[in-house]
Amino acid sequence: MKHLTYFIFLCFLVSCQTKTESNTKTKLDLELVKVKEIKLEESDNPIGIVSSVKIDRDSVLYLLDISSSDVKIYNLQGKFIKRIGGKGKGPNQLLSPRNFCITEKFVIVGDLGNYTIKFFSKENSQLYKTLNMKKYRPVFGETLLFDNKIITTGLWDGERNYNDAVIVMDTSGNFLKSIGEYPPEYPEYEKLDATTFIDINSKGDMLICFIQSPSISIVNLLSGFSKKENFESMRNLYVSEKYKQDMLTIEDFEKINLSIFYNTCIRFLNDTLIVRGVAKHNEKSSSQGSFVNALNACEIFSEKFEMIGKSNVKGTMRDVFNGLILIEECDDPNNRIYSFYEARITQKK
């Protein structure tokens, strides 16, 4: 996939040179081209509500299914391999998983129901160790392992302010520090149910993005340097002033849900480019409680938060693997389809 990274970088370099020479903003086209489709085979454990999808270095697909409280594992030909977890309070079970990550040896899951972070062996699916986290409240989003530290989206109860967006712990579960904060428009009651997206590149830069906010932050985990773009011109697309009204009915919430944009994922496409999935519900997707059938698009930014391009796509963005964007195109339990898309960026004629 090295040609993809080079192709995007070359196009971006050309655009920057043109911009410097003409002192005008160069307009670019973004096209997403499907290069591979994966149809997951049916198993004895049907796929329910998938909150997070990841691909590891061995080209294995992991789905965090919050309906069955397990991680379902497939190869990139769609063949079911096995599952980890299952609903319950036992050692090898999960009660209410919220986020997870894949490392060389482990599947690490943040479980709100049991207030734990569990390390499962990738080899035999058995529990390796449990961190009992009475003060940690994992939220929907991500758990990552970087520099021998656990980086996770969650809230730290008690000693820590509930405004902390990302928690950093050692591998024994000891609190080290918090990074980032929730947007000011987020009410307290939404934080446990909202989704926070993070990603880390090879330079130690961490992206932070929230499901209902246009802002993007980058924090370097090694140096501490941080920068943020609020994208104020986009704010009204994500935030409805009607949320602030008292005594909203179910019908009010349904109308608001159809009027605003949501972020569905954010990843580094490579070490310098960022791709973010965005969605706007229609009546069908809203009634299904899924973004797959919503109006979906992918936005690509430079690390300086300059918008490079935006392209509509059929399905919701889930991950990036080897420079390719993973899109969930169908979430029917009996016809789950994921596809890889290549981002092609060219100058407008």
PLY file of the C-alpha trace (Angstrom):
ply
format ascii 1.0
element vertex 349
property float x
property float y
property float z
element edge 348
property int vertex1
property int vertex2
end_header
0.00 0.00 0.00
3.03 2.31 -0.08
1.92 3.67 -3.46
-1.24 5.06 -1.86
0.60 7.06 0.77
3.03 8.37 -1.82
0.24 9.25 -4.22
-1.68 11.25 -1.62
1.46 12.97 -0.34
2.53 13.87 -3.88
-0.86 15.35 -4.70
-0.86 17.33 -1.48
2.68 18.58 -2.09
1.73 19.73 -5.58
-1.31 21.55 -4.20
0.80 23.35 -1.61
3.34 24.43 -4.25
0.59 25.72 -6.49
-0.96 27.55 -3.56
2.34 29.28 -2.80
2.98 30.30 -6.40
-0.47 31.73 -7.07
-1.26 32.89 -3.51
-4.75 31.48 -3.98
-6.41 28.45 -2.46
-6.07 25.41 -4.69
-9.27 23.39 -5.00
-8.93 19.63 -4.75
-11.18 16.70 -5.58
-11.48 13.69 -3.27
-12.71 10.43 -4.74
-13.17 7.25 -2.71
-12.68 4.13 -4.82
-13.69 0.69 -3.57
-10.85 -1.81 -3.84
-12.10 -4.79 -1.78
-15.41 -6.02 -0.36
-15.77 -8.37 2.61
-19.05 -10.21 3.26
-19.01 -11.79 6.70
-20.26 -15.34 6.89
-23.06 -16.23 9.28
-22.19 -17.94 12.55
-23.99 -19.44 15.53
-23.66 -16.03 17.21
-25.38 -13.48 14.93
-23.90 -9.99 14.80
-25.93 -7.41 16.69
-25.01 -3.78 17.44
-21.36 -3.18 16.60
-19.92 -0.15 18.40
-16.32 -0.42 17.20
-14.33 -2.20 14.47
-10.56 -2.72 14.28
-8.08 -4.56 12.07
-4.80 -5.81 13.50
-1.40 -6.18 11.86
-2.24 -9.81 10.99
-5.13 -8.64 8.77
-7.79 -9.91 11.16
-11.10 -8.06 11.64
-12.44 -7.53 15.19
-16.01 -6.37 15.93
-17.06 -5.18 19.39
-20.67 -6.36 19.59
-22.41 -4.65 22.51
-25.60 -6.70 21.99
-23.86 -9.96 22.93
-21.04 -8.36 24.96
-18.32 -10.02 22.96
-15.63 -9.43 20.36
-16.28 -11.32 17.12
-13.27 -12.14 14.97
-13.11 -12.70 11.19
-10.42 -12.92 8.55
-10.44 -10.52 5.59
-12.19 -13.12 3.44
-15.16 -12.87 5.81
-14.71 -16.25 7.49
-15.69 -16.38 11.16
-12.74 -17.38 13.38
-13.94 -17.15 16.99
-15.38 -14.89 19.66
-13.98 -13.49 22.89
-16.14 -12.72 25.91
-19.91 -13.06 26.18
-22.46 -11.51 28.51
-21.94 -12.17 32.20
-19.85 -11.47 35.29
-17.50 -14.43 34.98
-13.74 -14.14 34.41
-13.99 -14.66 30.65
-17.16 -12.61 30.26
-18.13 -8.98 29.66
-21.21 -7.22 30.97
-21.30 -3.89 29.16
-18.20 -3.38 26.96
-17.60 0.16 25.76
-14.23 0.22 24.02
-11.34 -2.06 23.07
-8.01 -2.37 21.32
-5.85 -5.04 19.73
-2.18 -5.48 20.57
0.36 -8.09 19.49
-0.73 -10.49 22.24
-3.99 -9.19 23.70
-7.52 -8.01 23.10
-8.06 -5.31 25.75
-11.65 -4.35 26.61
-13.04 -1.57 28.80
-16.17 -2.97 30.51
-18.52 -0.44 32.11
-20.79 -3.13 33.57
-18.02 -4.75 35.59
-15.92 -1.56 36.03
-12.92 -3.41 34.67
-10.34 -3.41 31.92
-9.80 -6.99 30.81
-6.83 -8.41 28.89
-7.75 -11.48 26.83
-5.16 -13.66 25.11
-5.41 -13.47 21.32
-4.10 -17.02 21.13
-6.58 -18.88 23.33
-9.26 -16.21 24.05
-8.84 -16.73 27.80
-8.56 -13.97 30.38
-4.96 -12.99 31.07
-5.55 -10.31 33.69
-8.20 -7.95 35.01
-7.81 -4.36 36.19
-10.56 -3.55 38.69
-11.37 0.10 38.07
-13.92 1.36 40.58
-13.19 4.98 39.68
-12.88 4.49 35.94
-15.98 4.72 33.75
-15.22 3.60 30.18
-17.31 5.33 27.51
-17.96 4.41 23.89
-14.83 5.10 21.89
-11.33 3.70 22.04
-8.75 2.01 24.20
-5.16 2.10 22.92
-1.82 0.89 24.22
1.08 3.29 23.63
4.52 3.56 25.24
3.47 0.84 27.72
0.52 2.98 28.85
-3.23 2.48 28.52
-4.86 5.39 26.68
-8.63 5.17 26.97
-11.78 7.21 26.50
-13.57 7.43 29.80
-14.44 9.39 32.89
-12.54 9.33 36.18
-14.92 9.42 39.09
-14.16 10.76 42.56
-10.80 12.52 42.53
-10.98 13.49 38.86
-13.23 15.99 37.12
-15.95 14.49 34.92
-14.80 16.78 32.11
-11.73 14.62 31.39
-12.07 13.11 27.92
-9.09 10.74 27.74
-7.52 8.88 30.66
-3.90 7.68 30.74
-3.03 4.78 33.06
-0.13 2.43 33.52
-0.68 -1.23 32.72
-1.56 -1.89 36.38
-4.47 0.56 36.17
-2.91 3.41 38.14
-4.07 6.84 37.04
-1.29 8.93 35.45
-3.02 11.92 33.86
-5.97 13.09 31.81
-5.87 14.65 28.35
-8.41 16.87 26.64
-11.85 17.92 27.74
-15.40 17.66 26.57
-16.82 20.50 24.46
-18.67 23.08 26.57
-21.99 22.22 24.91
-21.93 18.64 26.28
-24.28 18.30 29.29
-23.07 16.05 32.10
-25.69 13.38 31.48
-24.56 12.87 27.86
-20.92 12.13 28.60
-21.40 8.50 29.65
-23.41 7.73 26.50
-21.49 9.90 24.03
-18.67 8.54 21.89
-15.12 9.90 21.91
-12.77 8.95 19.08
-8.99 8.83 19.41
-6.12 7.56 17.28
-2.32 7.62 17.61
0.24 7.71 14.81
3.86 6.55 14.78
5.08 10.00 15.93
3.02 9.82 19.13
0.42 12.33 17.92
-3.03 11.55 19.33
-6.22 12.70 17.62
-9.25 13.54 19.79
-12.69 14.04 18.29
-16.22 13.85 19.71
-19.36 12.45 18.13
-21.29 15.74 18.40
-18.66 18.43 17.93
-16.76 19.68 14.88
-13.55 20.24 16.86
-10.39 18.16 16.37
-7.40 18.15 18.74
-3.91 16.74 18.35
-1.80 16.04 21.45
1.71 14.60 21.22
1.99 11.97 23.94
5.78 12.25 24.07
6.33 16.02 24.14
2.94 17.21 25.43
2.58 19.68 22.55
-1.07 20.19 21.62
-3.16 22.09 19.10
-6.88 22.32 18.42
-9.20 23.51 15.68
-12.77 24.29 16.76
-14.19 24.68 13.22
-16.62 27.28 14.53
-18.19 27.69 11.07
-19.36 24.05 11.35
-20.66 24.26 14.91
-24.31 24.85 14.01
-24.25 21.68 11.89
-23.47 19.57 14.99
-25.18 21.40 17.84
-28.85 22.28 18.06
-29.83 25.11 20.40
-33.07 23.21 20.98
-31.12 20.79 23.20
-31.00 23.54 25.81
-34.79 23.72 26.07
-36.55 22.13 29.01
-39.20 19.40 28.75
-38.27 18.09 25.30
-40.56 15.35 24.01
-39.52 12.20 22.15
-40.78 13.84 18.97
-38.56 16.85 19.67
-35.50 14.63 20.02
-36.36 12.79 16.80
-36.56 16.08 14.88
-33.26 17.26 16.35
-31.66 13.91 15.49
-32.56 14.43 11.82
-31.20 17.98 11.72
-27.60 17.63 12.96
-24.36 15.96 11.89
-22.45 13.29 13.81
-18.85 12.11 13.63
-18.55 8.35 13.23
-14.78 7.80 13.34
-11.45 9.62 13.06
-8.10 8.14 12.05
-4.70 9.08 10.74
-4.69 8.09 7.06
-0.91 8.28 7.31
1.42 10.27 9.58
0.37 13.62 8.10
-3.21 13.23 6.85
-6.40 12.82 8.89
-9.66 11.22 7.74
-12.94 11.70 9.59
-16.26 9.99 8.98
-19.39 12.16 9.28
-23.07 11.27 9.02
-26.51 12.86 9.01
-29.52 10.72 9.87
-32.52 10.24 7.64
-35.79 8.72 8.86
-34.70 5.17 7.97
-31.31 5.31 9.68
-32.72 7.14 12.70
-35.43 4.52 13.22
-32.80 1.77 12.93
-30.43 3.51 15.34
-27.57 2.99 12.88
-25.48 5.33 10.73
-24.97 2.79 7.93
-28.03 3.94 5.98
-27.57 7.61 6.87
-26.06 10.27 4.60
-22.35 9.47 5.10
-19.16 11.17 3.96
-15.42 11.14 4.61
-13.44 14.34 5.17
-9.66 14.53 4.78
-7.59 17.16 6.59
-3.91 18.03 6.75
-2.25 17.94 10.16
-2.69 21.74 10.13
-6.48 21.10 10.02
-6.82 22.35 6.43
-9.71 20.66 4.63
-8.29 18.77 1.64
-11.46 17.13 0.39
-14.81 15.56 1.22
-16.59 12.70 -0.50
-19.93 11.00 0.07
-19.79 7.26 0.66
-22.34 4.46 0.96
-21.93 3.32 4.54
-20.22 4.51 7.69
-16.47 4.82 8.29
-15.06 2.33 10.81
-11.26 2.19 10.61
-8.12 2.70 8.49
-5.83 -0.17 7.54
-2.63 0.22 5.49
-3.83 3.56 4.14
-7.24 2.22 3.12
-10.51 3.40 4.66
-12.79 0.68 6.04
-16.49 1.37 5.43
-19.39 -0.64 6.88
-21.79 -0.82 3.94
-24.49 -3.11 5.30
-25.33 -3.93 8.91
-27.99 -6.56 8.31
-27.14 -9.38 10.77
-27.31 -11.90 7.92
-25.57 -9.73 5.33
-22.85 -7.74 7.09
-20.57 -6.12 4.50
-17.36 -4.14 4.94
-15.34 -2.60 2.12
-11.93 -0.97 1.74
-11.74 2.35 -0.10
-8.72 4.12 -1.53
-8.63 7.92 -1.22
-7.65 9.57 -4.49
-6.94 13.28 -4.29
-6.49 15.34 -7.43
-6.54 19.02 -8.36
-9.78 20.31 -9.81
-9.48 21.24 -13.46
0 1
1 2
2 3
3 4
4 5
5 6
6 7
7 8
8 9
9 10
10 11
11 12
12 13
13 14
14 15
15 16
16 17
17 18
18 19
19 20
20 21
21 22
22 23
23 24
24 25
25 26
26 27
27 28
28 29
29 30
30 31
31 32
32 33
33 34
34 35
35 36
36 37
37 38
38 39
39 40
40 41
41 42
42 43
43 44
44 45
45 46
46 47
47 48
48 49
49 50
50 51
51 52
52 53
53 54
54 55
55 56
56 57
57 58
58 59
59 60
60 61
61 62
62 63
63 64
64 65
65 66
66 67
67 68
68 69
69 70
70 71
71 72
72 73
73 74
74 75
75 76
76 77
77 78
78 79
79 80
80 81
81 82
82 83
83 84
84 85
85 86
86 87
87 88
88 89
89 90
90 91
91 92
92 93
93 94
94 95
95 96
96 97
97 98
98 99
99 100
100 101
101 102
102 103
103 104
104 105
105 106
106 107
107 108
108 109
109 110
110 111
111 112
112 113
113 114
114 115
115 116
116 117
117 118
118 119
119 120
120 121
121 122
122 123
123 124
124 125
125 126
126 127
127 128
128 129
129 130
130 131
131 132
132 133
133 134
134 135
135 136
136 137
137 138
138 139
139 140
140 141
141 142
142 143
143 144
144 145
145 146
146 147
147 148
148 149
149 150
150 151
151 152
152 153
153 154
154 155
155 156
156 157
157 158
158 159
159 160
160 161
161 162
162 163
163 164
164 165
165 166
166 167
167 168
168 169
169 170
170 171
171 172
172 173
173 174
174 175
175 176
176 177
177 178
178 179
179 180
180 181
181 182
182 183
183 184
184 185
185 186
186 187
187 188
188 189
189 190
190 191
191 192
192 193
193 194
194 195
195 196
196 197
197 198
198 199
199 200
200 201
201 202
202 203
203 204
204 205
205 206
206 207
207 208
208 209
209 210
210 211
211 212
212 213
213 214
214 215
215 216
216 217
217 218
218 219
219 220
220 221
221 222
222 223
223 224
224 225
225 226
226 227
227 228
228 229
229 230
230 231
231 232
232 233
233 234
234 235
235 236
236 237
237 238
238 239
239 240
240 241
241 242
242 243
243 244
244 245
245 246
246 247
247 248
248 249
249 250
250 251
251 252
252 253
253 254
254 255
255 256
256 257
257 258
258 259
259 260
260 261
261 262
262 263
263 264
264 265
265 266
266 267
267 268
268 269
269 270
270 271
271 272
272 273
273 274
274 275
275 276
276 277
277 278
278 279
279 280
280 281
281 282
282 283
283 284
284 285
285 286
286 287
287 288
288 289
289 290
290 291
291 292
292 293
293 294
294 295
295 296
296 297
297 298
298 299
299 300
300 301
301 302
302 303
303 304
304 305
305 306
306 307
307 308
308 309
309 310
310 311
311 312
312 313
313 314
314 315
315 316
316 317
317 318
318 319
319 320
320 321
321 322
322 323
323 324
324 325
325 326
326 327
327 328
328 329
329 330
330 331
331 332
332 333
333 334
334 335
335 336
336 337
337 338
338 339
339 340
340 341
341 342
342 343
343 344
344 345
345 346
346 347
347 348
